């Protein structure tokens, strides 16, 4: 009987945690057509990731199609989501993207190599089907970098799309599509790591909301740091909390030799319980560059051998065989997935235009 009660309690706790934030993958069953295709039933069904240049851009010629394409999808919004907040997150679309919900323009994103998020809470119909329209244009844009390159500018939605459902108060999703959490390594040595944790809390409700931000740092199954802070977020606003974390004798991230990363769990609590939670990796390391001797990681010399990798490559496993130590890549890549395969990643900064 005790085991049954314990199991039910664990199930309740697990359900409560994962009910705080839902992420729903929307990759399947999109309809695609080029903007110039106006004939009846000219659309074709596609799944994401998708590019309309998978054939012509590989011909070796520069006359592959660079223009506009339209993606549409029907999304049923559940009635129980009313009172929640809804977001569409795009991991990568090239190059200029305009998003519409039920023929109402939600927003534009300019730039092909960074994730972006739009809130659609007040734009959808609940307990009903909603039409998502994504207009994509990979034609040359004089105000969007890069203008030229030794690679193809593939048009399309070439990364995942997710619907994210949260409580009215959440860890911000709309700070340039960041996780809403910044783990700033102020000083790292073999003896101690000083990390500043900055958490952005967003309040979409009509009243001020008091919440508690809780941070736990895990080294495997061992809890090595825990801190919390209370903050009141004004209605329709956001607040930033900051906490200083100190980890003694840290387990350093050391590239392919030892790609260890801490797990940082950030939770948001209201009076009724947990309302949001995310987990972020944290690889602690220090480095310096010597003009005579080169690059040093964690006090040890590291010879840099680099490759440039673009968004058209989906594979990760071949990194193990290339044996590179550095990689330049677009910001839309989930870079932490590659940590066991490479030593360092240099991310190309996204270009923001207004």
C-alpha positions as CSV (number, residue, x, y, z in Angstrom):
1,X,0.0,0.0,0.0
2,X,2.9,2.4,0.9
3,X,4.5,1.7,-2.5
4,X,1.2,2.4,-4.3
5,X,0.8,5.7,-2.5
6,X,4.4,6.6,-3.2
7,X,4.0,5.8,-6.9
8,X,0.9,7.9,-7.1
9,X,2.6,10.8,-5.4
10,X,5.6,10.6,-7.8
11,X,3.2,10.5,-10.7
12,X,1.4,13.6,-9.5
13,X,4.7,15.5,-9.0
14,X,5.9,14.4,-12.4
15,X,2.7,15.5,-14.0
16,X,2.7,18.8,-12.2
17,X,6.3,19.6,-13.4
18,X,5.7,18.8,-17.0
19,X,2.3,20.5,-17.0
20,X,4.0,23.8,-16.4
21,X,5.2,24.1,-19.9
22,X,4.2,22.1,-23.0
23,X,6.2,22.0,-26.2
24,X,4.4,20.5,-29.2
25,X,6.3,19.8,-32.4
26,X,4.6,21.1,-35.5
27,X,6.8,19.6,-38.2
28,X,4.2,17.4,-39.9
29,X,1.6,18.1,-42.5
30,X,2.4,21.5,-43.9
31,X,1.2,22.6,-47.3
32,X,3.7,24.3,-49.5
33,X,3.6,26.3,-52.8
34,X,5.6,29.0,-54.5
35,X,4.0,32.4,-54.4
36,X,3.7,32.5,-58.1
37,X,1.7,29.2,-58.1
38,X,-1.9,30.4,-58.1
39,X,-3.5,27.4,-59.8
40,X,-6.0,25.4,-57.8
41,X,-4.5,22.5,-55.9
42,X,-0.9,23.6,-56.7
43,X,0.1,23.0,-53.1
44,X,2.1,19.9,-52.0
45,X,2.2,18.3,-48.6
46,X,5.6,18.6,-46.9
47,X,7.1,17.8,-43.6
48,X,9.7,20.0,-41.9
49,X,12.6,20.6,-42.1
50,X,12.0,21.6,-45.7
51,X,13.8,23.6,-48.4
52,X,12.7,24.3,-52.0
53,X,16.3,24.3,-53.1
54,X,17.2,20.7,-52.3
55,X,17.6,20.0,-56.0
56,X,18.5,23.1,-58.0
57,X,21.0,24.5,-55.5
58,X,23.1,21.4,-55.7
59,X,23.6,21.8,-59.5
60,X,26.7,23.9,-58.9
61,X,25.1,26.9,-60.7
62,X,24.2,30.2,-59.2
63,X,20.7,30.4,-60.8
64,X,18.9,28.3,-58.2
65,X,15.5,29.7,-57.2
66,X,15.6,32.7,-54.8
67,X,12.1,34.0,-54.2
68,X,9.0,33.5,-52.1
69,X,7.3,30.4,-50.9
70,X,4.2,29.9,-48.7
71,X,3.7,27.3,-46.0
72,X,0.3,26.8,-44.4
73,X,-0.9,24.5,-41.6
74,X,-4.1,24.0,-39.6
75,X,-3.6,24.1,-35.9
76,X,-6.4,23.1,-33.5
77,X,-6.2,25.2,-30.3
78,X,-7.6,23.3,-27.3
79,X,-10.2,25.0,-25.1
80,X,-8.2,24.2,-21.9
81,X,-5.4,26.4,-23.2
82,X,-7.5,29.5,-22.7
83,X,-5.9,31.5,-19.9
84,X,-2.5,30.1,-20.8
85,X,0.1,31.8,-23.1
86,X,0.9,30.4,-26.6
87,X,4.0,30.9,-28.6
88,X,5.3,29.8,-32.0
89,X,9.0,29.1,-32.0
90,X,10.9,28.8,-35.3
91,X,14.4,27.3,-35.1
92,X,15.5,28.5,-38.5
93,X,13.9,30.0,-41.6
94,X,15.8,31.6,-44.5
95,X,15.7,34.5,-45.1
96,X,12.8,36.9,-44.4
97,X,9.8,35.4,-42.7
98,X,6.3,36.8,-42.2
99,X,3.9,34.9,-40.0
100,X,0.1,35.1,-40.1
101,X,-2.6,33.6,-37.9
102,X,-6.1,33.4,-39.5
103,X,-4.9,35.9,-42.1
104,X,-3.8,38.4,-39.4
105,X,-0.1,39.4,-39.6
106,X,1.7,38.4,-36.4
107,X,5.2,39.6,-37.1
108,X,8.3,39.6,-39.4
109,X,11.7,38.2,-38.8
110,X,14.7,39.2,-41.0
111,X,17.7,36.9,-41.0
112,X,18.1,33.3,-41.9
113,X,20.3,31.9,-39.3
114,X,18.7,32.5,-35.9
115,X,15.7,31.2,-34.0
116,X,12.7,33.5,-33.4
117,X,9.5,33.4,-31.4
118,X,6.1,35.1,-31.8
119,X,3.4,35.1,-29.1
120,X,0.0,34.2,-30.5
121,X,-2.1,34.1,-27.2
122,X,-4.5,36.8,-28.3
123,X,-4.5,35.9,-32.0
124,X,-6.0,32.4,-32.0
125,X,-9.5,31.0,-31.7
126,X,-9.9,28.5,-28.8
127,X,-11.6,25.2,-29.3
128,X,-11.3,25.8,-33.0
129,X,-9.0,25.3,-36.0
130,X,-6.6,28.1,-36.8
131,X,-4.7,28.7,-40.0
132,X,-1.0,29.3,-39.8
133,X,0.5,31.0,-42.9
134,X,4.3,31.4,-43.1
135,X,5.6,33.5,-46.1
136,X,9.3,32.9,-46.7
137,X,11.6,34.9,-49.0
138,X,15.2,33.9,-49.7
139,X,15.8,36.5,-52.4
140,X,18.7,38.9,-51.9
141,X,18.0,41.5,-49.2
142,X,20.3,44.5,-49.1
143,X,19.7,45.0,-45.4
144,X,20.1,41.4,-44.3
145,X,23.6,39.8,-44.0
146,X,25.3,38.0,-45.5
147,X,24.9,39.3,-49.0
148,X,27.3,36.9,-50.6
149,X,29.1,33.7,-49.6
150,X,30.7,30.5,-50.7
151,X,27.5,28.6,-49.8
152,X,23.9,28.3,-50.9
153,X,21.1,30.5,-49.5
154,X,18.6,27.7,-49.1
155,X,15.0,29.0,-48.9
156,X,12.4,27.4,-46.6
157,X,11.7,26.4,-43.0
158,X,14.8,24.3,-42.5
159,X,14.5,23.7,-38.8
160,X,11.8,22.6,-36.3
161,X,8.7,24.6,-35.4
162,X,7.2,24.2,-32.0
163,X,4.0,25.5,-30.3
164,X,4.9,26.3,-26.6
165,X,2.1,26.6,-24.0
166,X,2.9,28.2,-20.7
167,X,1.3,29.8,-17.7
168,X,0.6,33.6,-17.8
169,X,3.9,34.1,-15.8
170,X,6.9,32.3,-17.4
171,X,10.6,32.3,-18.0
172,X,10.7,34.6,-20.9
173,X,10.6,33.1,-24.4
174,X,10.8,36.3,-26.4
175,X,14.2,37.6,-25.5
176,X,15.6,37.1,-29.1
177,X,14.4,33.4,-28.7
178,X,16.9,32.8,-25.9
179,X,15.9,30.4,-23.2
180,X,15.4,33.4,-20.9
181,X,18.4,32.4,-18.8
182,X,21.9,33.6,-18.9
183,X,24.7,31.6,-17.2
184,X,27.6,34.1,-17.2
185,X,31.0,32.6,-16.2
186,X,32.7,35.5,-14.4
187,X,35.7,33.5,-13.3
188,X,36.7,29.8,-13.6
189,X,39.7,28.0,-12.3
190,X,40.4,24.4,-11.3
191,X,39.7,25.4,-7.7
192,X,36.5,27.4,-8.1
193,X,33.9,28.6,-10.7
194,X,31.9,31.9,-10.1
195,X,28.8,32.0,-12.3
196,X,26.2,34.8,-12.5
197,X,22.7,33.4,-13.2
198,X,20.4,35.9,-14.8
199,X,16.7,34.9,-15.3
200,X,14.1,36.9,-17.2
201,X,10.6,36.5,-15.9
202,X,7.6,37.6,-18.0
203,X,4.1,38.4,-16.7
204,X,1.4,38.3,-19.3
205,X,-1.5,38.7,-16.8
206,X,-3.4,41.9,-15.9
207,X,-2.1,42.1,-12.3
208,X,1.3,42.1,-10.6
209,X,2.5,38.6,-9.7
210,X,4.8,37.6,-6.9
211,X,6.9,34.6,-7.8
212,X,9.9,32.7,-6.6
213,X,12.8,31.8,-8.9
214,X,14.7,28.7,-7.9
215,X,18.0,27.5,-9.4
216,X,19.6,24.1,-8.9
217,X,22.9,23.0,-10.3
218,X,23.4,19.2,-10.7
219,X,26.7,17.4,-11.2
220,X,25.2,14.1,-12.5
221,X,22.8,13.1,-9.7
222,X,24.5,15.3,-7.1
223,X,23.0,18.7,-6.2
224,X,26.0,21.1,-5.8
225,X,24.2,24.4,-5.7
226,X,20.8,25.7,-4.9
227,X,19.5,29.3,-4.6
228,X,16.2,31.1,-4.8
229,X,14.9,34.6,-5.0
230,X,11.5,36.2,-4.7
231,X,10.4,38.8,-7.2
232,X,7.2,40.7,-8.1
233,X,6.6,41.2,-11.8
234,X,4.3,44.0,-12.8
235,X,1.3,43.4,-15.1
236,X,2.3,43.0,-18.7
237,X,5.9,43.5,-17.9
238,X,9.1,41.5,-17.2
239,X,11.7,41.4,-14.5
240,X,15.3,40.2,-14.3
241,X,16.6,38.3,-11.3
242,X,20.3,37.7,-10.7
243,X,22.0,35.2,-8.4
244,X,25.7,34.4,-7.9
245,X,26.6,30.8,-7.9
246,X,29.9,29.4,-6.6
247,X,31.1,25.8,-7.4
248,X,34.1,24.5,-5.6
249,X,36.6,22.2,-7.4
250,X,34.5,22.3,-10.6
251,X,34.4,19.4,-13.1
252,X,35.7,21.3,-16.1
253,X,34.4,20.9,-19.6
254,X,37.4,19.7,-21.7
255,X,36.2,19.2,-25.2
256,X,36.3,15.7,-26.7
257,X,38.6,14.6,-23.9
258,X,35.9,15.1,-21.3
259,X,32.8,16.9,-22.5
260,X,31.2,17.1,-19.1
261,X,28.4,19.6,-18.5
262,X,26.5,20.5,-15.4
263,X,22.7,20.5,-15.5
264,X,21.1,23.8,-14.4
265,X,17.5,23.5,-13.5
266,X,15.6,26.8,-13.3
267,X,12.1,26.7,-11.8
268,X,9.4,29.3,-11.3
269,X,6.9,29.1,-8.4
270,X,3.7,30.9,-7.6
271,X,1.7,30.4,-4.4
272,X,0.0,27.5,-6.0
273,X,3.2,25.6,-7.0
274,X,5.5,25.3,-9.9
275,X,4.4,27.2,-13.0
276,X,7.5,27.0,-15.3
277,X,10.7,25.0,-15.5
278,X,13.6,24.8,-18.0
279,X,16.9,22.9,-17.9
280,X,20.1,24.4,-19.3
281,X,23.6,22.8,-19.8
282,X,26.6,24.5,-18.3
283,X,30.1,23.6,-19.4
284,X,32.7,25.3,-17.1
285,X,36.0,26.1,-18.7
286,X,38.7,28.8,-18.9
287,X,41.0,29.7,-21.8
288,X,43.6,32.2,-22.9
289,X,45.6,33.0,-26.0
290,X,49.4,33.5,-26.0
291,X,50.9,35.4,-29.0
292,X,53.9,33.0,-29.1
293,X,52.5,29.6,-28.0
294,X,48.8,29.8,-29.2
295,X,45.6,28.7,-27.6
296,X,45.2,27.2,-24.1
297,X,42.1,25.5,-22.8
298,X,42.0,24.9,-19.0
299,X,45.7,25.6,-18.8
300,X,46.6,23.1,-21.5
301,X,47.8,23.9,-25.0
302,X,45.3,23.0,-27.7
303,X,46.1,23.1,-31.4
304,X,43.2,24.6,-33.3
305,X,42.0,22.8,-36.5
306,X,38.8,24.4,-37.8
307,X,36.0,23.7,-40.2
308,X,33.1,25.9,-41.4
309,X,29.7,24.2,-41.2
310,X,26.5,25.6,-42.6
311,X,22.8,25.0,-41.9
312,X,22.3,22.5,-44.8
313,X,24.1,19.8,-42.9
314,X,22.0,17.7,-40.5
315,X,24.5,15.1,-39.4
316,X,26.5,15.3,-36.2
317,X,28.2,11.9,-36.0
318,X,30.8,12.6,-38.7
319,X,32.3,15.2,-36.4
320,X,33.8,12.3,-34.5
321,X,35.8,11.3,-37.6
322,X,36.8,14.7,-38.9
323,X,38.6,15.3,-35.6
324,X,38.3,19.1,-35.8
325,X,38.9,21.2,-32.7
326,X,36.9,24.3,-33.7
327,X,33.8,24.8,-35.7
328,X,32.2,28.0,-37.1
329,X,28.4,27.5,-37.4
330,X,25.1,29.5,-37.6
331,X,23.4,30.4,-34.3
332,X,20.3,28.3,-35.1
333,X,22.3,25.1,-34.3
334,X,21.7,23.4,-31.0
335,X,25.4,23.6,-30.3
336,X,25.5,21.6,-27.0
337,X,24.6,18.4,-28.9
338,X,27.9,18.6,-30.6
339,X,30.1,19.0,-27.5
340,X,31.2,15.3,-27.4
341,X,32.5,15.7,-31.0
342,X,34.4,18.9,-31.1
343,X,36.4,21.1,-28.8
344,X,35.2,24.6,-29.5
345,X,32.4,26.2,-31.4
346,X,32.6,29.7,-32.8
347,X,29.1,31.0,-33.5
348,X,28.4,33.5,-36.2
349,X,26.4,36.4,-34.6
350,X,22.9,36.9,-35.9
351,X,22.1,40.1,-37.8
352,X,19.2,42.1,-36.4
353,X,17.5,44.7,-38.5
354,X,14.7,47.1,-37.7
